[in-house]
């Protein structure tokens, strides 16, 4: 029987690429996000490549979001083998500029939502001895100025990953995270970065990443697919850097 996966943030960026990649790997995919048109588009791409996909419009931070998402996956596919928490946000703000509201909004999407979805999905994942991958960031293990809430949220995701891995290991469920460096997506634009500044940021990133370029969403999706596969069956609690060597460097 094919495996079934939930992918949040599937309407764009890493989430969309991951949904497509899992579809080609034989997973039945529930693509979750807030943009119905974009979700429908990714499902069509999966189906055109021979995969099976459904979409579900949901706000991962809503009170009933996790229950509804898991219920939809089970109704569509009858099982749940994998959860990918790819929904996330970023915004700028040094510690003196970050309001309580800004802080809470960041934690709500980046930390609380993955925690709640993993918790809700746990019984179904135990039934299938499944796996979870959280999309974290190089900002989890490393600190950067001007993005305090984002850095703290991703450090929390890394610790959530380790704690959940220990809690669920006796049940046969694996939990890992990927920690990308700068990847060309709409994340920073949605976080308020103007186009000219974003292009400058991408250019500067070629020098801050030792391999001399930014990453692609497909590269991150490939790593997620590996961590969900049986080839990674003895890997759990890991936060895997995929950042062109960025986490090895000092601030420049």
C-alpha positions as CSV (number, residue, x, y, z in Angstrom):
1,X,0.0,0.0,0.0
2,X,1.4,3.4,-0.9
3,X,2.5,5.7,2.0
4,X,0.6,8.8,2.8
5,X,2.0,12.2,3.8
6,X,0.8,15.6,5.0
7,X,2.9,18.6,3.8
8,X,2.1,22.0,5.3
9,X,3.1,25.2,3.5
10,X,2.6,23.3,0.3
11,X,1.4,26.2,-1.8
12,X,4.9,27.6,-2.3
13,X,8.6,27.3,-1.8
14,X,10.1,24.3,0.1
15,X,6.6,22.9,1.0
16,X,5.5,22.9,-2.7
17,X,8.7,21.3,-3.9
18,X,8.5,18.7,-1.1
19,X,4.9,17.8,-2.0
20,X,5.9,17.3,-5.6
21,X,9.0,15.3,-4.6
22,X,7.0,13.0,-2.4
23,X,4.5,12.5,-5.1
24,X,7.1,11.3,-7.5
25,X,8.5,9.0,-4.7
26,X,5.1,7.2,-4.5
27,X,3.5,8.9,-1.6
28,X,-0.1,9.9,-1.6
29,X,0.2,13.6,-0.6
30,X,-2.2,15.9,1.2
31,X,-1.0,19.4,0.3
32,X,-2.0,21.9,3.1
33,X,-1.9,25.7,2.9
34,X,-4.1,28.8,2.6
35,X,-3.9,29.5,-1.2
36,X,-6.5,27.2,-2.8
37,X,-5.4,28.0,-6.4
38,X,-1.7,27.2,-5.6
39,X,-2.7,24.0,-3.8
40,X,-4.7,22.9,-6.7
41,X,-1.8,23.6,-9.0
42,X,0.7,21.5,-7.1
43,X,-1.8,18.6,-6.9
44,X,-2.2,18.8,-10.7
45,X,1.6,18.7,-11.1
46,X,1.7,15.6,-8.9
47,X,-1.1,13.9,-10.7
48,X,0.5,14.7,-14.1
49,X,3.6,12.9,-13.0
50,X,1.6,9.8,-12.1
51,X,1.1,10.5,-8.3
52,X,-1.9,10.8,-6.1
53,X,-2.6,14.1,-4.3
54,X,-5.3,16.0,-2.5
55,X,-5.4,19.5,-1.1
56,X,-6.8,21.0,2.1
57,X,-7.1,24.7,2.8
58,X,-6.2,25.3,6.4
59,X,-4.6,27.7,8.8
60,X,-2.1,25.7,10.8
61,X,-2.4,28.1,13.7
62,X,-6.2,27.8,14.1
63,X,-7.7,26.0,17.1
64,X,-9.1,23.1,15.0
65,X,-6.4,23.1,12.3
66,X,-4.4,20.1,13.4
67,X,-7.4,17.9,14.0
68,X,-9.0,18.9,10.7
69,X,-5.7,18.3,8.8
70,X,-5.1,14.8,10.2
71,X,-8.8,13.9,9.8
72,X,-8.7,14.9,6.1
73,X,-5.6,12.9,5.5
74,X,-7.1,9.8,7.1
75,X,-10.3,10.3,5.2
76,X,-8.5,10.6,1.9
77,X,-5.9,7.9,2.3
78,X,-6.9,5.7,5.2
79,X,-3.5,6.0,6.9
80,X,-0.7,8.5,7.7
81,X,2.9,7.6,7.3
82,X,4.6,11.1,7.2
83,X,4.2,14.7,8.3
84,X,6.3,17.5,6.9
85,X,6.0,20.8,8.8
86,X,7.1,23.2,6.0
87,X,4.8,26.1,6.8
88,X,6.8,29.0,8.2
89,X,7.2,32.8,8.3
90,X,10.1,35.3,8.8
91,X,10.2,39.0,9.7
92,X,12.9,41.4,10.6
93,X,13.4,42.9,14.0
94,X,16.2,43.3,16.5
95,X,15.4,42.6,20.2
96,X,14.6,46.3,20.8
97,X,12.3,46.5,17.8
98,X,10.3,43.3,18.3
99,X,6.9,43.7,19.8
100,X,5.0,41.1,21.9
101,X,2.7,40.7,18.9
102,X,5.5,40.1,16.5
103,X,7.1,37.6,18.8
104,X,3.9,35.7,19.4
105,X,3.0,35.6,15.7
106,X,6.4,34.1,14.9
107,X,6.2,31.5,17.6
108,X,2.6,30.6,16.7
109,X,3.4,29.7,13.1
110,X,7.0,28.4,13.4
111,X,6.8,26.5,16.7
112,X,3.4,26.0,18.1
113,X,1.8,24.9,14.9
114,X,4.4,22.1,14.2
115,X,4.1,21.0,17.9
116,X,0.3,20.7,17.7
117,X,0.3,18.9,14.3
118,X,2.9,16.3,15.5
119,X,0.8,15.8,18.7
120,X,-2.4,15.3,16.7
121,X,-0.8,13.0,14.2
122,X,1.0,10.8,16.7
123,X,-1.6,8.1,17.0
124,X,-1.8,7.6,13.3
125,X,2.0,7.8,12.9
126,X,2.4,5.1,15.6
127,X,0.0,2.8,13.7
128,X,2.3,3.1,10.6
129,X,5.7,3.5,12.4
130,X,5.9,6.7,10.4
131,X,8.2,9.7,10.4
132,X,8.2,13.5,10.7
133,X,10.4,16.1,9.1
134,X,10.4,19.7,10.4
135,X,11.7,22.5,8.2
136,X,14.0,24.5,10.4
137,X,16.8,26.9,9.3
138,X,20.5,27.6,9.7
139,X,19.1,30.2,12.1
140,X,18.3,27.4,14.5
141,X,21.9,26.5,15.4
142,X,23.4,29.9,14.5
143,X,22.4,33.5,15.6
144,X,22.0,36.4,13.2
145,X,21.4,40.0,14.0
146,X,18.1,41.7,13.3
147,X,15.9,38.6,13.2
148,X,15.6,37.6,16.9
149,X,12.2,36.1,16.9
150,X,12.9,34.0,13.8
151,X,16.2,32.7,15.2
152,X,14.6,31.8,18.5
153,X,11.7,30.1,16.8
154,X,14.0,27.9,14.7
155,X,16.1,27.0,17.7
156,X,12.9,25.9,19.3
157,X,12.0,23.8,16.3
158,X,15.4,22.1,16.6
159,X,14.8,21.3,20.3
160,X,11.2,20.2,19.5
161,X,12.6,17.8,17.0
162,X,15.0,16.2,19.5
163,X,12.4,16.0,22.3
164,X,9.7,14.5,20.0
165,X,12.3,12.0,18.6
166,X,13.0,10.7,22.1
167,X,9.3,10.6,23.1
168,X,8.3,8.7,19.9
169,X,11.3,6.5,19.4
170,X,9.9,3.7,21.6
171,X,6.8,3.7,19.4
172,X,8.8,3.4,16.2
173,X,8.2,6.9,14.9
174,X,11.2,9.0,13.7
175,X,11.5,12.8,13.9
176,X,14.1,14.8,12.1
177,X,14.6,18.4,10.9
178,X,16.3,20.0,7.9
179,X,18.2,23.3,8.4
180,X,18.5,25.2,5.1
181,X,20.6,28.2,4.5
182,X,19.3,30.8,2.1
183,X,17.0,29.2,-0.5
184,X,15.4,31.1,-3.4
185,X,11.7,31.3,-2.3
186,X,9.1,33.9,-1.5
187,X,9.7,33.6,2.2
188,X,11.6,36.9,2.6
189,X,9.4,38.8,0.3
190,X,6.3,37.7,2.3
191,X,8.2,38.8,5.4
192,X,8.3,42.4,4.1
193,X,11.6,42.5,2.2
194,X,11.4,44.8,-0.9
195,X,12.4,43.3,-4.2
196,X,15.6,45.3,-4.6
197,X,16.8,44.4,-1.1
198,X,15.9,40.8,-1.7
199,X,18.0,40.7,-4.9
200,X,20.9,42.3,-3.0
201,X,20.4,39.8,-0.2
202,X,20.7,36.9,-2.7
203,X,23.8,38.4,-4.3
204,X,25.4,38.8,-0.8
205,X,24.5,35.3,0.1
206,X,26.8,34.0,-2.6
207,X,29.7,35.2,-0.4
208,X,28.3,34.1,2.9
209,X,27.7,30.5,1.8
210,X,31.1,28.8,1.3
211,X,29.9,26.9,-1.8
212,X,29.2,30.2,-3.4
213,X,25.5,30.1,-4.2
214,X,22.1,29.9,-2.6
215,X,20.1,26.7,-2.5
216,X,17.2,25.4,-4.5
217,X,13.9,24.2,-3.1
218,X,14.5,20.9,-5.0
219,X,17.6,20.2,-3.0
220,X,15.8,20.7,0.3
221,X,12.9,18.5,-0.9
222,X,15.4,15.7,-1.9
223,X,16.8,15.7,1.7
224,X,13.3,15.6,3.2
225,X,12.4,12.7,1.0
226,X,15.5,10.8,2.1
227,X,14.8,11.4,5.8
228,X,11.3,10.0,5.3
229,X,12.6,6.9,3.4
230,X,13.6,3.5,4.8
231,X,17.2,4.4,3.8
232,X,17.1,6.8,6.8
233,X,15.4,4.2,9.0
234,X,18.1,4.4,11.8
235,X,18.1,8.3,11.8
236,X,16.1,10.2,14.4
237,X,16.5,13.4,16.4
238,X,18.8,14.9,13.8
239,X,18.9,18.5,12.6
240,X,20.6,18.2,9.3
241,X,22.3,21.3,7.8
242,X,21.8,21.8,4.1
243,X,23.2,25.3,3.6
244,X,26.3,25.3,1.4
245,X,28.4,25.4,4.5
246,X,26.8,28.5,6.0
247,X,26.6,27.1,9.5
248,X,30.4,26.6,9.6
249,X,31.1,30.3,9.2
250,X,31.3,33.3,11.4
251,X,29.3,36.5,10.8
252,X,30.5,38.4,7.7
